[in-house]
Amino acid sequence: MADRRVTATGKDTDGDITKLCNGGESWSPRAKADAVRDIETKAHSYYVDRAGHRTDVHVVERGGKKHLRTDADSSSRNNLDNLPDC
């Protein structure tokens, strides 16, 4: 299993995450469905690192749909929604 740092995200018109990115990495961009499968099967983990603080990306299910998100904490800088577009 490889830890993959996420530095940017792709979003659709509703703001939903569609892909995870880290420019220059061979795995990037990674489509949402592939990232969900990676996390659920423990093939790879994804995380955001802002100012030395690691926040893991998790799969959550709402309304029968799977979504990617980081855990809520005191910083909004590590939220997937707030990362630059890729």
C-alpha positions as CSV (number, residue, x, y, z in Angstrom):
1,M,0.0,0.0,0.0
2,A,1.3,3.4,-0.9
3,D,0.4,6.7,0.8
4,R,-0.6,9.2,-1.8
5,R,-0.5,12.9,-1.0
6,V,-3.3,14.9,-2.5
7,T,-2.5,18.5,-3.4
8,A,-5.4,19.4,-5.7
9,T,-8.9,18.1,-6.6
10,G,-11.2,18.0,-9.5
11,K,-14.8,19.1,-8.9
12,D,-18.0,19.0,-10.9
13,T,-20.5,21.9,-11.2
14,D,-22.1,20.9,-7.9
15,G,-18.7,21.0,-6.1
16,D,-18.5,17.3,-5.7
17,I,-15.0,15.8,-5.8
18,T,-14.5,13.9,-9.1
19,K,-10.7,13.2,-8.9
20,L,-7.7,13.5,-6.6
21,C,-4.4,15.0,-7.9
22,N,-0.8,15.6,-7.2
23,G,1.0,17.1,-10.2
24,G,4.0,15.0,-11.3
25,E,2.9,11.8,-9.6
26,S,2.4,8.8,-11.8
27,W,-1.0,8.0,-10.2
28,S,-2.4,11.5,-10.8
29,P,-5.1,12.3,-11.6
30,R,-7.0,9.5,-9.9
31,A,-10.7,9.3,-10.7
32,K,-13.1,9.3,-7.7
33,A,-14.3,5.8,-8.3
34,D,-10.7,4.5,-8.5
35,A,-9.7,6.3,-5.3
36,V,-12.8,5.0,-3.5
37,R,-11.8,1.4,-4.5
38,D,-8.2,2.0,-3.5
39,I,-9.3,3.2,0.0
40,E,-11.9,0.5,0.5
41,T,-9.6,-2.3,-0.5
42,K,-6.7,-0.7,1.3
43,A,-4.7,-0.8,-1.9
44,H,-3.6,2.8,-1.3
45,S,-4.3,5.6,1.1
46,Y,-4.7,9.3,0.3
47,Y,-4.1,12.3,2.5
48,V,-3.7,16.0,2.6
49,D,-0.7,17.6,4.3
50,R,-1.0,21.2,5.2
51,A,1.7,22.8,7.3
52,G,3.0,19.4,8.5
53,H,-0.5,18.3,9.6
54,R,-1.7,15.1,7.9
55,T,-5.4,14.5,7.3
56,D,-6.5,11.2,5.8
57,V,-9.1,11.0,3.0
58,H,-12.0,8.7,3.8
59,V,-15.0,7.3,1.9
60,V,-18.4,8.2,3.3
61,E,-21.8,7.2,1.9
62,R,-24.7,9.6,1.8
63,G,-28.0,9.1,0.0
64,G,-26.7,5.8,-1.5
65,K,-23.6,7.6,-3.1
66,K,-20.0,7.3,-2.1
67,H,-18.0,10.5,-1.5
68,L,-14.5,11.4,-0.6
69,R,-13.8,13.6,2.4
70,T,-11.3,14.5,5.1
71,D,-12.2,14.5,8.7
72,A,-13.4,17.8,10.2
73,D,-10.9,19.5,12.3
74,S,-9.9,23.1,13.3
75,S,-8.5,23.9,9.8
76,S,-10.5,24.3,6.6
77,R,-7.2,24.4,4.6
78,N,-7.1,20.6,4.4
79,N,-10.7,20.1,3.2
80,L,-10.8,18.5,-0.3
81,D,-13.2,21.3,-1.4
82,N,-10.7,24.0,-0.5
83,L,-7.7,22.5,-2.4
84,P,-6.8,24.0,-5.8
85,D,-8.4,22.6,-8.9
86,C,-6.5,20.1,-11.0
